Amino acid sequence: MSGTSVAPPAERGSTGDPPLRPLFGTDGVRGPVGELITPELALALGRAATGVTPASAPRVLVVRDTRESGPMLEGALSAGIAAGGGHALLGGVLPTPACALIVTLLGLDLGVVVSASHNAYGDNGIKFFGADGMKLSDEAEAQIEAGVRAEPDRRGGPSTPPGRVEPLYGAAADYLRALESRFAGLDLSGRRIVLDCANGAAHRVGPEIFRRLGAEIEVLADRPDGRNINAGCGSTHVESLAERVAAGGFDAGFAFDGDADRVLAADRRGEVVDGDELIALAALHLRGEGRLAGNGVAVTVMTNHGFHRAMEAAGVEVATTAVGDRNVLLELMHRDWALGGEQSGHIIDTGFVASGDGVAAALLALEALSGAELAERNAMEKLPQCLRNVRVRDREAVQGAAGVWAAAEAEDRGLAGEGRVLIRPSGTEPVVRVMVEAPTRERCQDALARLVDVVERELA
C-alpha cells in the first residue's frame, strides 16, 4: 500500500454538492464559548433538532462533559428542545458513547452531547445522534442548520406547545451494565492498571468498570474543576501516563480524551500504544474467535503501513477511508462490518455501540491480550512515521499545487514500495498535513523535511 495520496473531494465523502451546513464540522458544532458557541445558538439548535425526527414530541437525551460552560449550554439546549415541543432528558456527565448507547437502549428519538472532545476548556460543542445511535447524516444536520437560520422569523409566529425538561436517573448505571454484559468473561483480577481520565466525562464510569472487573487501578486526572479538562492530561498528553506506568511497574495504562470516545495506551516500558496497534490487537483477537464480522476492518488513510502488512498476513480485509471516525463508521455500515477506527484512538466496535468508545476499546484490548502484558503485544510492526502540519494561506490550494505533487511523486518513487507519502488539507484548520512512512526514521525525516520545504515555498 505505497503511493502518494491526498484526500480528494470524493474520498472525503462528497457525492456531488453537499448540503449547506457551514455550522457543522466533522464532529458537530464546535468552537470558542462566547464566540461561536453561545446559549442563543444552543437554544436554536435544540429547537431546530426537534424537527429532524418523525416524532411529534421527540424524546431527546442530553449529556455533557465537565467543562464549566457545560451546564449553561445544557440548559439552553434543553430549553430549545422543550420550546420545540420535545422532551429533554438530562443524563448529566457521561461519555459520548454512553449517549449513543442509551438512546438505542431506551428507544429515544435523539441524543445530544455537549462537549468539545479533546479541545481545551474554553471551547465547547454540540453533536447529535439519531435513534439508531449513529451521528446524524449531512442531510439531517443541514435541516437543523436551516432551522437555526429561520430562528429570527419565529418571533411573533405560531408557537409550539412546550415540552418538558427533566433528569434521566440511572443513565450512568445503564452504561456500566452494558459494559459489564459485553465484557462478562473478562477477569482483570491481579492486573495493575493506570487510567488517565483527562478530568473529563469518564472520570467516574471509567474507573468504576475497571474496579468491577477486578483490576487494581490508579487513577490520574479524575478531579475536574471545569477548566482542567484535557489540560496536560488525557490522550492528547499521553506522555505523563506513559511515565507513570513505567515508574510504577504497572501492566498497562489507558488515557481517554475529554468525552471518552477515544483512547491511547502505554505499556510497562513507557511506550505509547496508538489506535493502530489497539485496532490490530482487537482485529486478530476477534478473527481468532470467529467474531470479526465480515472478516474485515475499516481504518483511515493515516493508518500505519505496518497495520496493512499485518492484516494482509492474517487474511483480514482492510478498507481505507478519509480521516474521521464518521467516515470509518459509514464504511462499516456499508460493508456490514463491525470493527474500525483511527490512529488517534477512535475505535469503533458496532457490536457494542456505533461510536468510538475509549472505555470499551481499552477493555477490548485487555480481552485481546488474554492475560499477557501489553508490552508483549505482537499484532503489528509499525513503520517509522513522520507528520508535520504546515500552516498555509489556503489549505485547499494544495489540490492544484503542481510543484507539491511533483515533489511528492519523486519521494514516493524513492521509497520504492517500502513506504508511502500522504499529503492532505486539514478539515478544520488552515494547515496542510504532510506525512511520510519509511523503513527507517532517518529516511522518514529526510523525506518529510524536503516535502515540507516545498509546501512552505508554494503555499505558506
N, C-alpha and C positions, 0 to 999 in steps of 0.2 A: 504494500500500500504506500508506495512512494509517489512523489509528484507535487508539483506546485499547485496550490489551490487558493481560492478565495471564495467567500460565501456570496454568490451572485443572487439577484432578487429571487429567482425561482427556488434556490436552495434555502433561502430564509423563510420559506413557507408562503410566498406570494403566489396567487393563482389569478393573475390579472390585476386590475385596480383594487387595492384593499379597501375595506370600509373606512370611512372617515372616523378616526379615533385618536386625535392628537393628544388627548389626556393620558391614555393608557400606553404604558411601555410594555416590556416583555413580561413584567410581573406586577400588573395592576397599575394604579396611580401612585406615584411616589415622588417625594421632593421635600424641600425645606418647610418646616412648620411655620406658619405665619406668612409665607410667600405663596407657594403653590398649594400646600396642604393647609386648609383653613376650616373652621367649623361650618362656614357657609357652604364650602364645597362638599364637605361630608354630608350635610343635610340634603343638599341637592342630589348627591349620588345615592343616598339612601332612598329618597322618594322615587328617583328615576328607576332604581333597581327593582322596585315592586312591579314594574311593568314588563319585565323580561320573563316572567313565569306565567303559565296559563291560569294559575290560581287567582281567584278574585280577592282573597285575603291571605297572601302568602305568609308562611311561617319561615322566619329568617334567623339563623343562628349568627350571633356576633361574638367574636373572640378577639383578644388583643395580646400584644406583648407587654413589656414592662416599662416602656418609655413614659416620661412624665406627661407627654401630650396625649397619651392613650385614653384616659378617662374622659377628657374633653371631647375627643373625636368620636369615641364610643357613644357618648351622649348625643352628639349632634347627628351622627349616623342613624342611631336608633330613633331619634325624633323624626328624621326624614322617612324612615321605613313606616312608622306609625302614621305620619301625615299622608303617606301614600296608600293607607289602608292595610298595611301589613302588620304582622305580629312579630316584634323583635324579641328574641330570646337571648339574654345575656349570659354567655358561658364563662366570662371572666378571662383570666390569664391562662392561655393554653397554646401549645404549639400549632402552627399552621396545619399540619396533617391531621391533628385531632379534630379540627373544624371539618375537614373533608370527610373524615370517617364518621363523625357523629351525625352529619347531615344525612348520610345514607342509612345509618343505624336507625334513626328516628323518623325517617321518611319526610324530612323537611324539604322545603322548596328552594332554599338558597342558603348559602353560607358566606359570611364576610369576615375577613381578617384585617384588623388594624395593626399594621406592622410595616417597618421598612427593612425587615430581614437583617442583613449583615451591616447596614449603614449605621453611622453614629447616631446618638440620641436626638440630635437636632433635626433629623429627618423623620418622616413617618409616611405611611402609605395605606392604601385601601385596596384589597384584592378580593375577588368574588369567586365562589364555587357554585356550580349548578347542583341540581337534585341528584345527579349521578356521582357527585364527589369530585368532578373534574373542573378545572378552571374554565370560565366561560369562553365561548368562541369569540373570534373577532367581531362577528355579526352582532352577538349579544352585547358586547362592550360598546360597539358603535350605537346600538339602540339606547344604552344608558347615557352615552355622551349626548345623543340628540335630546334626551330628556333634560339633561343638565343645561344645555343651551336654551331650552324652552322655559327654563325656570322663571325668568323675569316675567314671562307672559302669563304665569299662573295667577298673579296678583289681580284680585277682583273677579276672577273667573269662578266657575262652579267648583265647590270643594268636595273632596272625597271624605266619606265618613271615616273618622280616625280609627286606627288600630290600637294595639296595646304594646307596652314595653314591660317586660318582667324578667326576673332572673331565671336561668335554667340550672336548677340544682343537680349536682351529680355528674356534670359533664366530664370532669377530670376522672372520676371513678369509672365512667363508661370507657374512656380511652385506655385506662390502665387494665380494665378487664379484657379489652380486646387484645392488648399486648400479651397479657398472661395466657390467653387462649391460643394465640398464634405461636408462642414460644413455650408451650406447656412442657415440652420434652427437654428444655434447656436447663440444666442444673449448673449454676455458677458457684456452688459451694467450694470454698478454698481458693477461688480466683480473686486476686487483688487488683482492683481496677481504679483508675483515676478518671473522674468526669469533670470536664470544664463546661459549665452551663451558660457561659457568656453573660451572666447576670440577666438572662432573658427568659423566654417563655417556658423552657424546660427545667427551670431551677427547682421545681417541686416534683413533677412527674418523672423526670429523668432518673434522679437518684432513687425514687421510690420503686420503680420497676426493677432496677438492678438489685435492690435490697430484697424484694420479694422473691427473686430468682436465686438468692443465696450468696450473692457476691459480697466481698468485703470491699467497701468503697471509700475513697477520699474524694471530697467534692471541692472544686475550685469555682470561684465566680458564681456563687449562689445567693448573693445578698444584693439584689437590685435596689437601687435608690432612685430610679427614674432617669438617671444620667450616665450610669456606668455600664449600660448595655453595650457589648462588643468593645469596650474600652480596654485595650491591652489584653484581651482575653477572647476565648471562643475560637472558632475555626479560622477566623481571619488573623489570629495571632497565636497559632498553634505551637510556636516555639516554647512558650512558657510551660505548656502541658508536657512537651517532649522532655524538657529539662527535669520536671518533677517526676515523671515516670522513670527516667534513668536514675535519678538521685535516690529514689525510694525503692528501687528494685521491684517495681510493680510489673504485673504480667502484661498490662496494656493500658492505654488511656484513650479517651474519646472526647473530642471537642465539638460542641454544637455551635450553630450560629444563633442570632438573636431570636428567630422564630422557630428554630429547631427543625427546619426542613432539610438541613444538610449536616454532614459530619465529616471530620477528618480524624485520623488516629495517630498514635505514637506507640512504638514498641519499647521494650526494656533497655534497648541500646540508645534510645533517644532519637531513633529515625522516624521521620514523619511518613505516614502511610496515607496516600491520597485516594480520591474516589476511584481512580482507575484500578488500583490494586484491590480495593474493597469490593468492587463490582466483579473483578476476576475471581476473587475468592468465592463470592456468592454464586457466580455462574458455574464454576466447576463443581461446587458442592451440590447445587440443585440438580445439575445434569447427572452427577453420580447417583443421586437418589431417584432419578426419573421424574423430577418435579420442575424441570426447566421448560416452561410452556413453549411449544414450537421449536425447541432446541436452538433458541436464538436470543440475542441480547442487542439492545439499541444503545449507542453511545454517540458522542458528538465529534466534530472534526478536530477538537482539541485533544482527544484521547491518544495516549501514547502508542506509538507503533508497536511497542512490545506487547501491548494488550492484544492487538490483532494477531501477532505471531502466536501468542499463547492460545487464543481461541481457535485459530486455524489448526494448530497441533492437536487440540482436543476435539475437533469436529463440531465446534459450535459456530453457527452462522452469526455474523455481525452486520447490523445495519447502522449506517452513519448518517447523522442529521446535522443541521446547523446548530450553533450554540444555543442553549436554553432548555431547561427541563420541560417546558411546554412542548417544544419540538420533539423531544425524546418520547414524551407521553403519547403524542399524536401518532408517532411511528409505531409504538407498542400497540395502540388500539387498532391501527391499520393492519398490522400483521397478526393480531391476536396473540401477542407475546406478553410476558409479564415483567421481565427484568430489564432495567436500563438505568442510565444516569450519566453524570458528568464528572470530570476530573476534580471539579471544585467541591464535590461531596454531596451533590444532589443524587440520591439513589432511590429509585422507584421500584417497588415490588407491588404490582397491582393486585396480587393475590391477597394483600393486606389492605392497601389503600392506594387510590390513584393519585398519589402525590409523593414528592420526596419526603422522607421521614427519617430524620437523623437518629432518633432513638431506636426505631425498628431496624435501621441499617446497621447500627452498632451491635445489636443483638444478633442479627443475621450473620455478621462477621464472626462473632464468637461461636455461633452454632456451626458455621462452616469449618472452624478450626478444630472442632471435635475434641477439645481438651488440650490441644497443642498451644504453645505460646504464639503470640502474634509475630514475634521475631523469627519464628520457624516457618513462616508462610513461604510458599513456593508456587504461587499461582501464575506469576509472570515475571519476566526480566525487563526492567524499564530501560529504554534508550535514554541517554542524556538529552534533556530538552531545555532549550533556552527561549525565553519570551521577553519581549520589550514592547511597551506601549509608547508609541511615538505621537506626541501631540502635533496636530496639523490644523490648518485653517478650515479645510472642508474634508471630512472623513470619507465622503462618498466619491471625492475626486480620484481616489486611488483606483477606482474601476477603469478609468481611462488613462492612467499614468503608464505610458508605454515603456519608459525607462525603468520603472519599478519592476514591471513584469519581465523585461529582458534580463534584468539582474537576477530575478528570482529563478527564471528558467536556467540561467547559467549555473547558479548554485545547486539547483536540483540535479543537473547533469553531472556536476562534480561529485554528488553523493552516490551516484551510480546504483540506485536502488537500495542503498543501505540506510537511508533516512528520508526526510521529507522537509518541505518548506510550506508554511501556511501564512498567508497574508490576508487580513480581512479588516474591514472597518468595524469599530465598536458599534453596538446598537444603542448605547446610552451616553457615550462620552465623545468629545472631539478628538479621538485618537484612532490610529491605525495599529492593530496588533500584528506584530511580526514574530513568528515562531519558527524555530529550526530544531529538528531532531537529527542526530548524527551518532555514529558508533562511539565517538569519544567526546568528552567535554570540550577539549581544545578545538576540535573541528567544528563543533556546535557553536562555540563562542566566536570563532573567527568568521564563520559564515554569517552569523547574526550581526556582527559589527559592520560587515560590508553592506548588508541589506539595509540596516538602519541608516547608514550614511546616505544611501541612495534615496530612501524615503524622505529623510530630512531635507536633502538637497532639492527634491522635486515638489514636496508638499508642505513642508513646515513654513 
